[in-house]
Amino acid sequence: MNFLWQTFEDRKNLLKNLVQHDSITHSEGEKSFPYFLKKQYLKLDYFKKYSDQVILHPTGDGRHAVLAYYKAPKTKKTLVCISHFDTVGVDDYSEYKEAAFDMDHITEIFRQDDKYLTPDGKEDIHSGNYLFGRGSMDMKPGLMIHMSLIEKAIQEAWDINIIVISVPDEEVESKGMHKAVERLNQIRKEDNLEIVLHLNSEPTFSQAEKDSNHYVYSGTIGKIMPSTLCYGKETHVGQPLNGISSNYIQSFINNKMEYSTLFKDHYKDEITPLPVSLMSRDIKDHYDVQTPFRTVALYNVFLFQRNAEDIFTIFNNVVKEAVSTCEKSYQEILKSEGYHKNISINVLTFKELKDLAIKEFGEAHIKHVINEVIEHIHDDRAQSIEITDRFMHMLKELGPSVITFFAPPYYPAAHSSEDSFIDEIVETVSEISLSQFNRVSQRQYFFNGISDLSYAKYRQDDLGFESYIDQTPVFNESYFIPFNDIKEISAPVINIGPIGKDAHQVTERINMKSAFEEIPTIIEQVVKKHLL
């Protein structure tokens, strides 16, 4: 048998080739990578014969997800392997950015010039155990491992269907995975497949310097962005108390929201990171002496067990409390300055605002406003802000107001941490890792790096999707999550990936023994023991 990707050296060379092809998110390289990847699959005799089973599925913007489908001799049981091929940019490599995708070259450069390396990075590069480069960790090794796996399945005629999915856009908002899920469900229906496991192979994250342990994850963290548009009352800076600055209102919300422990979500001994703002600014177009009266903030909130409805409820309570404090503070300022008037700031959800706009202007006009925004603005977050802002301009009689809404993207938390099938797999990973490679493999319940596994498992008790749909200005317009398809392809999830370090940093690197020997062996044995 003529294997292509089954030895340590073969896997290393495959990874180098995958990394060499620049595929930065939203670049031309990201658009061309699927065609390059299909050529790699077509080197296998199976896909030469069944070339239609290497599917390039369009995302609608010039990019494609790639699905390589091996059909089992008999069974309908199916393993889905998930990875992404896009990477973040390379400006952090500075004068060496031209070499960032050449793993041998950039590794040698850093060996000679280690000014960019941490003490841990210096130790790793001189150990000879790591290869550096953009995409060397996040996450082309996972794709390489899945390609090696499907080749082995073909050569040995495993009786398990395997669909290897690799997608663009994971580093931004996962449009590639959204479209891939739709195509996966189509294949599932056409061939009456039973999906039994979704396997991702995002790299493991060390928990401390010199941490050589491996980690297997039985879930992936969720991420959501509750947001506010503060709409104040404009005035000349020479008469500041004739209005109210939207920045002033927003400052009270920021004070209550950032690092708020109310948003900590717990699962066993794991806790989500605290929320922070990813954007907080007024939206004046230019400098003048009018006080700002529109200010927007987007907040990053992580979740384990909570859903969109849970978060939105907590968020609105925080906003209302902050606005109440703002009103009292401003009222005291007015009183101390001899002003005899009362300040009242409304708090409305986006759905409430939109319903008011429809009632006053009609559904057709509101639809026209949304379409016009989407036609002229191409970023989903900017669209969400602009739509909300236009509705407030149309309903200015509401007075000072705070509108709460969601901005894309949304990654629902997904986990199978209470699934006995996953428990057995985790135990097998741990046993093989220790007995064959003398490496400790520990379980974590949630992968904290955010991953496309968010769209592979549906919580049957999750009613939060409706809240997300209602409170997201661009949902079903320019941003879409295929919730119904997720329900139908839903299956247990697990992340078994190689050891890497420093994702999204100039020191990004992969442990060669873990990537080219340990994890391919472990995953193969997991499939043979638990799926065949």
Secondary structure as GFF3:
##gff-version 3
##sequence-region A 1 532
A	DSSP	alpha_helix	8	20	.	.	.	ID=ss1
A	DSSP	alpha_helix	28	41	.	.	.	ID=ss2
A	DSSP	alpha_helix	45	49	.	.	.	ID=ss3
A	DSSP	three_ten_helix	51	53	.	.	.	ID=ss4
A	DSSP	beta_strand	54	58	.	.	.	ID=ss5
A	DSSP	beta_strand	64	70	.	.	.	ID=ss6
A	DSSP	beta_strand	77	84	.	.	.	ID=ss7
A	DSSP	three_ten_helix	91	99	.	.	.	ID=ss8
A	DSSP	alpha_helix	103	112	.	.	.	ID=ss9
A	DSSP	alpha_helix	119	127	.	.	.	ID=ss10
A	DSSP	beta_strand	130	132	.	.	.	ID=ss11
A	DSSP	alpha_helix	140	155	.	.	.	ID=ss12
A	DSSP	beta_strand	161	167	.	.	.	ID=ss13
A	DSSP	alpha_helix	175	191	.	.	.	ID=ss14
A	DSSP	beta_strand	194	200	.	.	.	ID=ss15
A	DSSP	beta_strand	204	205	.	.	.	ID=ss16
A	DSSP	beta_strand	214	217	.	.	.	ID=ss17
A	DSSP	beta_strand	219	220	.	.	.	ID=ss18
A	DSSP	beta_strand	222	224	.	.	.	ID=ss19
A	DSSP	beta_strand	226	231	.	.	.	ID=ss20
A	DSSP	three_ten_helix	240	242	.	.	.	ID=ss21
A	DSSP	alpha_helix	246	257	.	.	.	ID=ss22
A	DSSP	three_ten_helix	261	263	.	.	.	ID=ss23
A	DSSP	beta_strand	266	267	.	.	.	ID=ss24
A	DSSP	beta_strand	270	271	.	.	.	ID=ss25
A	DSSP	beta_strand	276	282	.	.	.	ID=ss26
A	DSSP	beta_strand	294	303	.	.	.	ID=ss27
A	DSSP	alpha_helix	308	336	.	.	.	ID=ss28
A	DSSP	beta_strand	346	349	.	.	.	ID=ss29
A	DSSP	alpha_helix	350	361	.	.	.	ID=ss30
A	DSSP	alpha_helix	363	376	.	.	.	ID=ss31
A	DSSP	alpha_helix	380	394	.	.	.	ID=ss32
A	DSSP	three_ten_helix	396	398	.	.	.	ID=ss33
A	DSSP	beta_strand	401	406	.	.	.	ID=ss34
A	DSSP	beta_strand	414	415	.	.	.	ID=ss35
A	DSSP	alpha_helix	420	437	.	.	.	ID=ss36
A	DSSP	beta_strand	441	444	.	.	.	ID=ss37
A	DSSP	three_ten_helix	452	455	.	.	.	ID=ss38
A	DSSP	alpha_helix	464	471	.	.	.	ID=ss39
A	DSSP	alpha_helix	483	489	.	.	.	ID=ss40
A	DSSP	beta_strand	493	496	.	.	.	ID=ss41
A	DSSP	beta_strand	499	501	.	.	.	ID=ss42
A	DSSP	beta_strand	509	511	.	.	.	ID=ss43
A	DSSP	alpha_helix	512	513	.	.	.	ID=ss44
A	DSSP	pi_helix	514	518	.	.	.	ID=ss45
A	DSSP	alpha_helix	519	530	.	.	.	ID=ss46
###
